Structure formats: C-alpha cells, structure tokens
Amino acid sequence: MRKSRLTALLAAALAAVSLSASAASKNSFNLCWTIYAGWMPWEYAASHGIVDKWAKKYGIDIKITQLNDYIESINQYTAGQFDGCTMTNMDALTIPAAGGVDSTALIVSDFSNGNDGIVLKGEGKTLADLKGMKVNLVELSVSHYLLARALETAKLAEKDVKTVNTSDADIAAAFNTDEVQAVTTWNPMLAEARAKPGTTEVFDSSKVPGEIMDMMVVNSQTLKDNPALGKALTGAWFETVALMKADNAQSKEALEHMAKASGTDLAGYQSQLATTKLFATPAEALAFATSAGLPDTMQKVAKFSFAHGLLGEGAKSPDAVGMSFANGVALGDAGNLKLRFDPSYVQMAAEGKL
C-alpha cells in the first residue's frame, strides 16, 4: 500500500507537469469507478445510455470504466490516465491532492452511514476486544481512518492493534480463513463479513456521520477548460438517482441491475443503500456541500492524514495541502491549493439549469 501510494505521488508530480502544459478544451473524456453501493449508479448510467444522453447534449463523449482495485483506480487517475474517478474525501486529499494533482470534488454523492464497519469473529465482541489483535484492512484508506476513530471511542490507540494491509478485492476471502480474525472494510465486502455466522460488528460509520464521503472527483484544470464535462456528469448522476428513488417498476428494474452488477441481489443491495446516506436530490447534495460541517470534517481528515505521513514527505503540518470550499472558505496552504469542493455544478442542477 505504501509503495503504491508513493508510486502514485511520483506519477502525480509528472502528470501535473504534463497536464498543466497540455490541458485544454477537448471533447472526449475517460472516468473510472469501483464497486461500492453508492457508486453503482455510475455503472447503470453508463450501461443504460444516461451518460451518453447527457454527453450528447453537451457535444462530448464520456467513457466510464470499472476497475477492480479501489486504490489502483485512484493511482491511475492521479497518474493522468483518467479525467475523473470515484473516491472518498480522505483518499482525494492523500493521493491526488497530496501528489500535486489539483482535483475537484464535483459531486459529493453520499456519505457512509453504516456502510463501513469493523467486524470481529466471535459473538458478543466489543471494541475493547480489538486490543492486541491483527486487523485486516486497506491501510491508509478510510477504513484505517474509521479504525482510528473507533479506537478513540474505546480509549484505545492505534498502537494497541496491528494493521494488516489487504486489498479490497481480497478482504472478503481473507476473512473466510482461520488466520484473519478482524476486518475493517466497506460494502459489499462488509455485508459478506457481517453475514458470516458467529461474528460481531463492533463499530460502523453511522457513529461518525458525514465523515466518510463518496465523491466523483475530476481533474480541476480539465474541468475548468471543459465545463461541459461537469454539466454532463452532474446531469447524468441526478437523473439516475431520481430513477432509483422513483418507487416504480422502472426504479425496481434499475436497482435489480445495480444489485446484480455489484454481486448481490435486490435485498442485499437495498440493505447496503439503507446504510448509505445517498443524497436524493441536487438540493440535498448542495446543502451538504455548502455546510459549515464540511470544512470541519476535512480538518479532522487532514490531521489524521498528516499523522500517518500521507500528505507527502515535505509536509510539515496538517495544513500542507490547501483545500477550498463553498462561500469562500479555505483551509491549509493557499499556495498549494490542490483539493476543491466546488458545488457550482450541483447548484446548477438544483436550479434546473443543466
């Protein structure tokens, strides 16, 4: 994991130079995503012509590609192989932004409200039982952040456990072995771990609401040069979410498709959506993206990231990477502004201007 992140940071530095020299108006774009309850709408929108419809409206082409490994998808975006990628708020800060790639959170689509959790083998377990245990997780990801926040509540520290880096693609299988006794992960792998007989979920993200956000992140220069990309993606996203929430035969069909594409059935997918605070309307998403709580959360995330050496070797404080938000709010180094929470496209959607 550390190697993959450092590789990404080096690639990012090169990509940033390349992109700054070549970014300009274009009409073809590539984005990537990985399987997660809150990101399945992208797969549906891409496979059912919704993305194409909105892209055509703005005279562009958009290709959305599924990748199997979450961190690798962000590495590839950071290296300039994609114009945008689905990722969490923390990973947007610690991989592309910390690596020098100016990135924009175009749509904060949801936050995890139980979709990330910690599961131990054994019935009746508590957080206190984590002391001295090995915990398998995607190290230095939001799973690591969640574990740290959970340990805080139990008056434990990270030194009280040993983390074992495990790819999201491998973690469910690892939990089926006798060697692995505890995992921190997200859905659908969390649901699989939780369903294993004789296990206990001892903590989940509903205890830290709004702190683990799921976003579509795009290269800031690409977005600046090509506002049509932002409009098309935002329009396609909210059309798909509206379909999901319609409560009719078509919405059921869409949800069944998303369930199958994510490797579960309708009931399984709906249980994952129940622990995902998916913003149902542009107005809901806009309210969250413009809230005073968003900068406060990102300050917490920056502190965790700095403490774990995720803001780059030269970072001297949690303020090393600058971030901007709605209403002129900013955090960190204004001379190194690399992560932008820009709700302007969501606002266009809320005002019916797309």
C-alpha positions as CSV (number, residue, x, y, z in Angstrom):
1,M,0.0,0.0,0.0
2,R,2.7,2.5,1.0
3,K,4.6,1.6,-2.2
4,S,1.5,2.0,-4.3
5,R,0.8,5.4,-2.8
6,L,4.4,6.6,-3.2
7,T,4.4,5.4,-6.8
8,A,1.2,7.4,-7.2
9,L,2.7,10.5,-5.8
10,L,5.7,10.3,-8.1
11,A,3.4,9.7,-11.1
12,A,1.2,12.6,-9.9
13,A,4.1,15.0,-10.0
14,L,4.9,14.1,-13.6
15,A,1.3,14.1,-14.5
16,A,0.7,17.5,-13.0
17,V,3.5,19.0,-15.2
18,S,2.2,17.2,-18.3
19,L,-1.4,18.3,-17.6
20,S,-0.5,21.9,-16.9
21,A,1.2,22.0,-20.3
22,S,-1.5,20.2,-22.3
23,A,-4.8,20.8,-20.6
24,A,-7.2,22.4,-23.0
25,S,-10.7,22.1,-24.5
26,K,-11.4,18.6,-25.7
27,N,-14.5,16.5,-26.4
28,S,-13.6,13.0,-25.2
29,F,-13.2,12.0,-21.6
30,N,-12.4,8.9,-19.6
31,L,-13.5,8.3,-16.0
32,C,-13.2,5.2,-13.7
33,W,-15.1,3.7,-10.8
34,T,-15.0,0.7,-8.5
35,I,-17.8,-1.4,-7.0
36,Y,-19.4,0.3,-4.0
37,A,-23.1,0.7,-3.1
38,G,-23.0,4.5,-3.6
39,W,-21.2,4.3,-6.9
40,M,-23.3,1.6,-8.6
41,P,-25.5,4.4,-10.2
42,W,-22.5,5.3,-12.4
43,E,-22.4,1.8,-13.8
44,Y,-26.2,1.9,-14.5
45,A,-26.0,5.4,-16.0
46,A,-23.1,4.3,-18.3
47,S,-24.6,1.0,-19.4
48,H,-28.2,2.3,-19.9
49,G,-27.4,5.3,-22.0
50,I,-27.9,8.0,-19.4
51,V,-24.3,9.2,-19.5
52,D,-24.4,9.1,-23.4
53,K,-27.6,11.2,-23.4
54,W,-26.1,13.9,-21.3
55,A,-22.8,13.8,-23.0
56,K,-24.5,14.2,-26.4
57,K,-26.5,17.2,-25.0
58,Y,-23.2,19.0,-24.4
59,G,-21.4,17.7,-27.6
60,I,-18.9,15.5,-25.9
61,D,-18.1,11.8,-25.4
62,I,-17.7,10.2,-21.9
63,K,-16.4,6.7,-21.3
64,I,-16.8,5.3,-17.7
65,T,-14.7,2.2,-16.9
66,Q,-14.9,-0.1,-14.0
67,L,-11.6,-1.1,-12.3
68,N,-11.3,-3.9,-9.8
69,D,-9.0,-2.4,-7.3
70,Y,-10.0,0.8,-5.5
71,I,-6.6,2.2,-4.6
72,E,-5.3,1.3,-8.1
73,S,-8.2,3.3,-9.7
74,I,-7.1,6.4,-7.8
75,N,-3.5,5.8,-8.6
76,Q,-4.4,5.7,-12.3
77,Y,-6.4,8.9,-12.1
78,T,-3.5,10.5,-10.2
79,A,-1.1,9.4,-12.9
80,G,-3.3,11.2,-15.5
81,Q,-4.8,8.0,-17.1
82,F,-8.3,9.2,-16.3
83,D,-10.0,12.6,-16.2
84,G,-12.0,11.6,-13.1
85,C,-12.6,8.8,-10.6
86,T,-14.8,7.9,-7.8
87,M,-13.1,8.1,-4.4
88,T,-13.6,9.1,-0.8
89,N,-12.8,12.5,0.7
90,M,-9.7,11.3,2.5
91,D,-8.3,9.5,-0.4
92,A,-8.9,12.5,-2.7
93,L,-6.8,14.5,-0.2
94,T,-4.0,12.0,0.4
95,I,-3.4,10.6,-3.1
96,P,-4.0,13.1,-6.0
97,A,-4.1,16.3,-4.0
98,A,-1.0,15.4,-1.8
99,G,0.7,14.2,-5.0
100,G,0.3,17.6,-6.7
101,V,-2.7,16.9,-8.9
102,D,-5.3,19.7,-8.5
103,S,-8.6,17.9,-8.1
104,T,-12.2,18.9,-7.7
105,A,-14.9,17.1,-5.8
106,L,-17.6,17.7,-8.5
107,I,-20.3,15.7,-6.7
108,V,-20.3,14.7,-3.1
109,S,-22.9,12.0,-3.7
110,D,-23.4,10.4,-0.3
111,F,-21.8,9.7,3.0
112,S,-21.3,6.4,4.7
113,N,-23.9,5.9,7.4
114,G,-23.1,2.3,8.4
115,N,-21.6,1.2,5.0
116,D,-18.1,1.0,6.6
117,G,-17.6,-1.1,9.6
118,I,-15.4,-3.3,11.8
119,V,-16.3,-7.0,12.2
120,L,-14.7,-9.5,14.6
121,K,-15.1,-13.2,14.7
122,G,-16.9,-14.3,17.8
123,E,-20.2,-13.5,19.3
124,G,-20.8,-10.6,21.8
125,K,-17.5,-8.9,21.0
126,T,-16.8,-5.2,21.7
127,L,-14.3,-2.6,20.6
128,A,-12.3,-3.4,23.7
129,D,-11.6,-6.8,22.2
130,L,-9.6,-5.2,19.5
131,K,-6.7,-4.7,21.9
132,G,-3.7,-6.8,20.8
133,M,-5.5,-8.0,17.6
134,K,-4.5,-8.0,14.0
135,V,-7.0,-6.1,11.8
136,N,-7.1,-6.6,8.1
137,L,-7.9,-3.5,6.1
138,V,-6.9,-1.3,3.2
139,E,-4.1,0.5,5.0
140,L,-4.1,4.3,4.9
141,S,-7.6,4.4,3.4
142,V,-10.9,5.5,5.0
143,S,-11.0,2.0,6.6
144,H,-7.9,3.0,8.5
145,Y,-9.4,6.3,9.4
146,L,-12.6,4.6,10.7
147,L,-10.5,2.2,12.8
148,A,-8.6,5.1,14.4
149,R,-11.9,6.9,15.1
150,A,-13.3,3.7,16.6
151,L,-10.3,3.2,18.8
152,E,-10.6,6.7,20.1
153,T,-14.1,6.0,21.4
154,A,-12.8,2.9,23.2
155,K,-9.9,4.8,24.8
156,L,-7.5,2.8,22.7
157,A,-4.8,3.9,20.3
158,E,-3.6,2.6,17.0
159,K,-0.5,1.1,18.7
160,D,-2.9,-1.2,20.6
161,V,-3.6,-3.1,17.3
162,K,-1.6,-4.4,14.4
163,T,-3.0,-3.5,10.9
164,V,-2.5,-5.9,8.0
165,N,-2.8,-4.4,4.6
166,T,-5.3,-6.2,2.5
167,S,-6.7,-5.2,-0.9
168,D,-10.5,-4.5,-1.1
169,A,-10.6,-7.2,-3.8
170,D,-9.2,-9.8,-1.3
171,I,-10.5,-8.9,2.1
172,A,-13.8,-10.9,2.0
173,A,-11.8,-14.1,1.0
174,A,-9.3,-13.3,3.7
175,F,-12.0,-13.2,6.4
176,N,-13.0,-16.7,5.4
177,T,-9.6,-18.0,6.5
178,D,-8.8,-19.0,10.1
179,E,-5.8,-16.6,10.2
180,V,-8.0,-13.5,9.9
181,Q,-10.0,-12.6,13.0
182,A,-10.9,-8.9,12.4
183,V,-11.5,-6.7,9.4
184,T,-12.4,-3.1,8.7
185,T,-14.0,-2.7,5.3
186,W,-16.9,-1.3,3.3
187,N,-19.9,-2.7,1.5
188,P,-20.4,-5.1,-0.2
189,M,-17.4,-6.8,1.5
190,L,-18.7,-5.6,4.9
191,A,-22.1,-7.2,4.3
192,E,-20.4,-10.5,3.4
193,A,-18.2,-10.4,6.6
194,R,-21.1,-9.5,8.8
195,A,-23.2,-12.3,7.4
196,K,-20.6,-14.9,8.4
197,P,-22.0,-16.9,11.4
198,G,-20.5,-16.2,14.8
199,T,-19.3,-12.6,14.0
200,T,-19.9,-9.3,15.6
201,E,-19.9,-5.8,14.1
202,V,-18.4,-3.7,16.8
203,F,-18.4,-0.3,15.1
204,D,-19.7,1.4,11.9
205,S,-19.6,4.7,10.2
206,S,-23.0,5.8,11.5
207,K,-21.1,6.6,14.7
208,V,-19.2,9.3,12.7
209,P,-21.9,10.6,10.3
210,G,-20.7,12.7,7.4
211,E,-17.0,11.9,7.8
212,I,-16.6,9.3,5.1
213,M,-17.9,10.9,1.9
214,D,-18.2,9.3,-1.5
215,M,-17.4,11.6,-4.4
216,M,-16.8,11.9,-8.1
217,V,-13.5,13.7,-8.4
218,V,-12.3,15.3,-11.6
219,N,-9.1,17.0,-12.6
220,S,-9.5,20.7,-11.9
221,Q,-7.8,22.0,-15.0
222,T,-9.8,19.6,-17.2
223,L,-13.0,20.8,-15.6
224,K,-12.0,24.4,-15.9
225,D,-11.3,24.0,-19.6
226,N,-14.3,21.8,-20.2
227,P,-17.3,22.9,-18.1
228,A,-19.5,20.6,-20.4
229,L,-17.9,17.6,-18.6
230,G,-19.1,18.9,-15.2
231,K,-22.6,19.6,-16.6
232,A,-23.0,16.2,-18.3
233,L,-21.7,14.2,-15.3
234,T,-23.9,16.1,-12.8
235,G,-27.0,15.8,-15.0
236,A,-26.5,12.1,-15.6
237,W,-25.9,11.4,-11.9
238,F,-29.0,13.1,-10.6
239,E,-31.2,11.6,-13.3
240,T,-30.0,8.2,-12.2
241,V,-30.6,8.9,-8.5
242,A,-34.1,10.2,-9.3
243,L,-34.8,7.0,-11.1
244,M,-33.6,5.0,-8.1
245,K,-35.9,6.9,-5.8
246,A,-39.0,6.8,-8.1
247,D,-40.5,3.7,-6.4
248,N,-42.0,2.3,-9.6
249,A,-41.3,-0.7,-11.9
250,Q,-38.5,1.1,-13.7
251,S,-36.7,2.0,-10.5
252,K,-37.0,-1.6,-9.3
253,E,-35.5,-2.8,-12.5
254,A,-32.7,-0.3,-12.1
255,L,-32.0,-1.3,-8.6
256,E,-32.0,-5.0,-9.5
257,H,-29.5,-4.3,-12.3
258,M,-27.2,-2.4,-9.8
259,A,-27.6,-5.2,-7.3
260,K,-26.5,-7.8,-9.8
261,A,-23.6,-5.7,-11.1
262,S,-22.3,-5.4,-7.6
263,G,-22.5,-9.1,-6.9
264,T,-25.6,-9.3,-4.7
265,D,-29.4,-9.5,-5.0
266,L,-32.0,-6.7,-4.6
267,A,-32.5,-7.3,-0.9
268,G,-28.7,-7.3,-0.4
269,Y,-28.3,-4.1,-2.3
270,Q,-31.1,-2.3,-0.6
271,S,-29.6,-3.2,2.8
272,Q,-26.4,-1.5,1.6
273,L,-28.3,1.5,0.4
274,A,-30.0,1.7,3.8
275,T,-26.6,2.4,5.4
276,T,-25.7,4.9,2.7
277,K,-26.9,8.5,3.0
278,L,-27.4,8.9,-0.7
279,F,-28.5,12.5,-1.4
280,A,-31.8,12.0,-3.2
281,T,-31.9,15.5,-4.9
282,P,-29.5,18.1,-6.0
283,A,-30.8,20.4,-3.2
284,E,-29.9,17.8,-0.6
285,A,-26.4,17.4,-2.0
286,L,-26.0,21.1,-2.3
287,A,-27.0,21.6,1.4
288,F,-24.3,19.2,2.5
289,A,-21.6,20.6,0.2
290,T,-22.2,24.1,1.4
291,S,-22.5,23.2,5.1
292,A,-20.1,24.6,7.8
293,G,-19.5,21.0,8.9
294,L,-17.7,20.0,5.7
295,P,-14.5,22.1,6.3
296,D,-14.5,20.9,10.0
297,T,-14.6,17.3,8.8
298,M,-11.8,17.8,6.3
299,Q,-9.7,19.4,9.1
300,K,-10.1,16.1,11.1
301,V,-9.1,14.1,8.0
302,A,-6.1,16.3,7.3
303,K,-4.9,15.8,10.9
304,F,-5.2,12.0,10.6
305,S,-3.5,12.1,7.2
306,F,-0.6,14.2,8.4
307,A,-0.1,11.9,11.5
308,H,0.2,9.0,9.1
309,G,2.6,10.6,6.7
310,L,0.0,10.8,3.9
311,L,0.5,14.4,2.9
312,G,3.9,14.0,1.3
313,E,7.4,13.8,2.7
314,G,7.8,17.5,2.8
315,A,4.6,18.2,4.8
316,K,5.3,20.0,8.0
317,S,1.8,20.2,9.3
318,P,-1.8,19.2,8.6
319,D,-2.1,22.4,6.6
320,A,0.4,21.3,3.9
321,V,-2.3,20.8,1.3
322,G,-4.7,23.6,0.6
323,M,-8.4,23.0,0.3
324,S,-11.3,25.3,-0.8
325,F,-15.0,25.1,-0.1
326,A,-18.2,26.9,-0.8
327,N,-18.7,30.5,0.3
328,G,-15.0,31.4,0.1
329,V,-13.9,29.1,2.9
330,A,-10.4,27.7,2.7
331,L,-8.1,25.6,4.8
332,G,-4.4,24.9,4.6
333,D,-1.7,26.3,2.4
334,A,-3.3,28.8,-0.1
335,G,-0.1,28.5,-2.2
336,N,-0.7,24.7,-2.5
337,L,-4.4,24.6,-3.2
338,K,-5.0,21.1,-4.6
339,L,-8.4,19.9,-3.4
340,R,-11.6,21.9,-4.3
341,F,-15.1,21.2,-3.1
342,D,-17.0,23.0,-5.8
343,P,-20.8,22.7,-5.6
344,S,-21.4,25.1,-8.5
345,Y,-22.5,22.3,-10.9
346,V,-24.7,20.7,-8.2
347,Q,-26.2,24.2,-7.7
348,M,-27.0,24.4,-11.5
349,A,-28.8,21.0,-11.1
350,A,-30.7,22.3,-8.1
351,E,-31.8,25.4,-10.0
352,G,-32.8,23.4,-13.1
353,K,-30.1,25.0,-15.2
354,L,-28.4,21.9,-16.7
